[in-house]
Amino acid sequence: MKNITVTLDEKVAAWARAHAARHDKSLSRFIGDLLQQTMHEARVYESAMQDFLARKPRRINREGTALPSREALHDRASLR
C-alpha cells in the first residue's frame, strides 16, 4: 500500500469521516475504496466504448425508404 496526503475542505472532510464511520471504515479505506471503484468503472466504460467503436456501421432504415423528419422524431403531441 502507498500512503498519500489528501487536502480536503473542512465540510467535505467532516462528511467523509462521518460517512466512513457509518460504513465501519476508516477514512483512508473509504477513500481507497472510492478510488478503486472509480478506476473500475472507468475501465469498464473504456472497454464498452472500444467495443462499440469497433463495430461496423449499419443502416437504420431499409434501402430506398426515407428517414423520418426531425419534426416527426420530436413530435410530442401529448405535451401540447
SULGIGI-V139031 format. One record per residue. N is the residue number from 0. RES is the residue in one small letter. SS is DSSP state (a for helix, b for strand, c for the rest). PHI is phi as a letter, one per 20 degrees, with the letter a starting at -180 (999 if undefined). OMEGA is omega in degrees with one decimal (NA if undefined). Layout:
# SULGIGI-V139031
N|RES|SS|PHI|OMEGA, N|RES|SS|PHI|OMEGA
This chain:
# SULGIGI-V139031
0|m|c|999|179.4, 1|k|c|d|175.9, 2|n|c|e|177.1, 3|i|c|c|175.4, 4|t|c|d|-179.5, 5|v|c|c|177.1, 6|t|c|d|-178.4, 7|l|c|c|169.9, 8|d|c|f|-176.9, 9|e|a|g|-179.5, 10|k|a|f|179.3, 11|v|a|f|179.9, 12|a|a|f|179.2, 13|a|a|f|178.5, 14|w|a|f|-177.9, 15|a|a|f|177.9, 16|r|a|f|-179.7, 17|a|a|f|179.8, 18|h|a|f|178.7, 19|a|a|f|-179.8, 20|a|a|f|177.9, 21|r|a|f|-179.9, 22|h|c|d|178.7, 23|d|c|l|178.3, 24|k|c|c|170.3, 25|s|c|f|177.7, 26|l|a|f|178.8, 27|s|a|f|-179.7, 28|r|a|f|179.2, 29|f|a|g|-179.5, 30|i|a|f|177.9, 31|g|a|f|178.4, 32|d|a|f|179.5, 33|l|a|f|178.6, 34|l|a|f|178.6, 35|q|a|f|178.0, 36|q|a|f|178.6, 37|t|a|f|178.3, 38|m|a|f|179.0, 39|h|a|f|179.9, 40|e|a|f|178.6, 41|a|a|f|178.3, 42|r|a|f|178.7, 43|v|a|f|179.4, 44|y|a|f|-179.4, 45|e|a|f|178.5, 46|s|a|f|178.9, 47|a|a|f|179.0, 48|m|a|f|178.8, 49|q|a|f|176.7, 50|d|a|f|-179.5, 51|f|a|f|-177.2, 52|l|a|f|179.5, 53|a|a|f|-179.1, 54|r|c|f|176.0, 55|k|c|f|177.9, 56|p|c|f|176.4, 57|r|c|c|-179.1, 58|r|c|f|177.2, 59|i|c|d|174.9, 60|n|c|b|179.3, 61|r|c|f|178.1, 62|e|c|g|176.2, 63|g|c|n|178.2, 64|t|c|d|-178.1, 65|a|c|e|173.9, 66|l|c|f|177.4, 67|p|c|f|179.0, 68|s|c|f|177.9, 69|r|a|f|-179.3, 70|e|a|f|-179.6, 71|a|a|f|179.7, 72|l|a|f|-174.2, 73|h|c|d|179.4, 74|d|c|f|177.9, 75|r|c|c|-176.7, 76|a|a|g|-177.7, 77|s|a|f|-179.8, 78|l|a|e|-179.5, 79|r|c|e|NA
